[in-house]
Amino acid sequence: MMQKKAIILDRDGTLNEDQGYIHKIEDFKLLPGVIEGLNLVKDKFLFFIISNQSGIGRGFYTVDDFWKFNNHLISKLKQNNIKIEKTYFCPHKIEINCDCRKPKLKFIKDIVSEYKINLKESWVIGDHPSDAQLGINSGSKSIYLLTGHGKSHLKDLNKKEIEPTFIAKDFLTAMKYILSNL
């Protein structure tokens, strides 16, 4: 059986605008190029979301709030014939040091186990150094986006010596890069 390839996506700042602890549907805004970009590669990859959501652990919003917002995003993507296989999220505060917070591999292991993904042929994409590090830790390729918090954390990549496969100015550029590197 041929192993499948995945694109593992951060959510806030990658797919939708991140205004800090975003969780209200009325604040939802898809970032430019997301639909077009995902449509470019959807026949070649399965899509997953892994998101750190410390706002839950900090009491800013609830798990139910998270799912309402996330389901709204999933439904917008579905209207454009894009399927997210599954969403994984860490609800804990950073200080807890849980095993599900990116860049730790708990959710990657879950994806591999459940969906039989070939990590070497897969990609992790996000706007935080922890997203790039998750790609590196998992043996996948990684794209660091300059959307969301990407520009403000760019210096942290160098400080932490994190080297993503590619740094993209936006989502569509990232998808075109993946397409040209199949």
Buried (B, 14 or more C-beta within 10 A) or exposed (E): EEBBBBBBBBBBBBBBBBEEBBBEEEEBEBBEBBBEBBBBBBEEBBBBBBBBBBBBBEEBBEEEBBBBBBEBBBEBBEEEEBEBBBBBBBBBBEEEEBEBBBBBBBBBEBBBEEBEBBBEBBBBBBBBBBBBBBBBBBEBBBBBBBBBBBEEBBEBBEEEEBEBBBBBEBBBBBBBBBEEEE
